[in-house]
Amino acid sequence: MRKGSAVVMVAIVVLVFAGCSGDDGMDADRPDATPTSEVAGVNVEQPTPTATPQLLPTPTPTGRYTVQAGDTLSGIARTFDVSVDELVAANDIDNPNNISVGQELQIPTPASSGG
């Protein structure tokens, strides 16, 4: 075999084994690694998807709030800087532990902090 053809054969073998490495684009040393893709011979890290930020509930311009799943009267009171008692009074609520999804609540003006 000639020297030139031996070099070509070695190059082919190296390329074949490089293509069979099983690299899935993940860094095995980093379990939190993001997949990469190769662009023009350069690995480019793909952006990690982020969660959609949760917006804080806000009363409508008329000072009303619609109860959402998971809401509690105390949580709503904290969000709008009013007391549970103020919410109960403003909405004629008989049982503060019993509010319903979809229920419209009047949000009173936050109490002024004394002193």
NUNU-407144 format. One line per field, with one value per residue (C-alpha): residue number from 1; residue in three letters; x, y, z. Coordinates in nm, 3 decimals. Layout:
BEGIN
seq (NUM:...)
type (ALA:...)
c1 (X:...)
c2 (Y:...)
c3 (Z:...)
END
This chain:
BEGIN
seq (1:2:3:4:5:6:7:8:9:10:11:12:13:14:15:16:17:18:19:20:21:22:23:24:25:26:27:28:29:30:31:32:33:34:35:36:37:38:39:40:41:42:43:44:45:46:47:48:49:50:51:52:53:54:55:56:57:58:59:60:61:62:63:64:65:66:67:68:69:70:71:72:73:74:75:76:77:78:79:80:81:82:83:84:85:86:87:88:89:90:91:92:93:94:95:96:97:98:99:100:101:102:103:104:105:106:107:108:109:110:111:112:113:114:115)
type (MET:ARG:LYS:GLY:SER:ALA:VAL:VAL:MET:VAL:ALA:ILE:VAL:VAL:LEU:VAL:PHE:ALA:GLY:CYS:SER:GLY:ASP:ASP:GLY:MET:ASP:ALA:ASP:ARG:PRO:ASP:ALA:THR:PRO:THR:SER:GLU:VAL:ALA:GLY:VAL:ASN:VAL:GLU:GLN:PRO:THR:PRO:THR:ALA:THR:PRO:GLN:LEU:LEU:PRO:THR:PRO:THR:PRO:THR:GLY:ARG:TYR:THR:VAL:GLN:ALA:GLY:ASP:THR:LEU:SER:GLY:ILE:ALA:ARG:THR:PHE:ASP:VAL:SER:VAL:ASP:GLU:LEU:VAL:ALA:ALA:ASN:ASP:ILE:ASP:ASN:PRO:ASN:ASN:ILE:SER:VAL:GLY:GLN:GLU:LEU:GLN:ILE:PRO:THR:PRO:ALA:SER:SER:GLY:GLY)
c1 (0.000:0.129:0.188:-0.076:-0.351:-0.265:-0.316:-0.651:-0.760:-0.664:-0.857:-1.165:-1.147:-1.113:-1.415:-1.626:-1.551:-1.606:-1.950:-2.036:-1.945:-2.309:-2.281:-2.637:-2.542:-2.556:-2.259:-2.248:-2.064:-2.346:-2.687:-2.847:-2.678:-2.887:-2.874:-2.633:-2.639:-2.345:-2.338:-2.044:-1.837:-1.912:-2.132:-2.400:-2.583:-2.959:-3.147:-3.311:-3.687:-3.800:-4.128:-4.381:-4.373:-4.684:-4.846:-4.976:-5.352:-5.471:-5.812:-5.999:-6.017:-6.343:-6.166:-6.302:-6.119:-6.238:-6.145:-5.911:-5.846:-5.623:-5.710:-5.780:-5.929:-5.615:-5.397:-5.612:-5.601:-5.218:-5.195:-5.400:-5.267:-5.603:-5.719:-5.937:-6.191:-6.200:-6.262:-6.532:-6.707:-6.681:-6.829:-7.082:-6.906:-7.067:-6.787:-6.433:-6.327:-6.580:-6.510:-6.573:-6.376:-6.531:-6.672:-6.635:-6.489:-6.490:-6.138:-6.154:-5.901:-5.598:-5.614:-5.374:-5.102:-5.121:-4.798)
c2 (0.000:0.345:0.606:0.847:0.586:0.480:0.839:0.853:0.525:0.650:0.971:0.775:0.550:0.852:1.022:0.707:0.664:1.034:1.008:0.706:0.871:0.886:1.256:1.374:1.736:1.706:1.750:1.432:1.615:1.866:1.709:2.052:2.118:2.236:2.066:2.211:2.218:2.244:2.545:2.574:2.347:2.544:2.411:2.664:2.626:2.640:2.880:2.717:2.774:2.985:2.982:3.250:3.504:3.508:3.848:3.971:4.011:4.366:4.509:4.647:5.027:5.008:4.846:4.496:4.164:3.829:3.534:3.287:2.919:2.890:3.235:3.286:3.593:3.646:3.616:3.865:4.101:4.081:4.137:4.456:4.575:4.563:4.359:4.052:4.236:4.521:4.275:4.095:4.425:4.564:4.248:4.138:3.801:3.572:3.311:3.437:3.074:3.033:3.232:3.099:3.105:3.373:3.566:3.943:4.122:4.493:4.596:4.873:5.153:5.036:5.143:5.419:5.294:5.475:5.628)
c3 (0.000:-0.081:0.187:0.046:0.039:0.397:0.515:0.336:0.497:0.844:0.782:0.673:0.980:1.209:1.047:1.070:1.439:1.505:1.346:1.564:1.893:2.002:2.089:2.141:2.194:2.573:2.802:3.011:3.290:3.326:3.387:3.349:3.012:2.725:2.385:2.134:1.759:1.527:1.298:1.061:1.285:1.604:1.882:1.962:2.292:2.254:2.483:2.782:2.783:3.076:3.260:3.178:3.458:3.672:3.687:4.019:4.032:3.999:4.061:3.766:3.737:3.931:4.228:4.170:4.165:4.030:4.254:4.080:4.157:4.464:4.599:4.968:5.125:5.331:5.020:4.830:5.129:5.137:4.763:4.778:5.116:5.292:5.590:5.568:5.784:5.531:5.246:5.447:5.527:5.174:5.024:5.292:5.322:5.582:5.589:5.509:5.449:5.169:4.854:4.505:4.180:3.961:4.257:4.214:4.515:4.579:4.683:4.942:4.945:5.145:5.508:5.595:5.826:6.155:6.270)
END
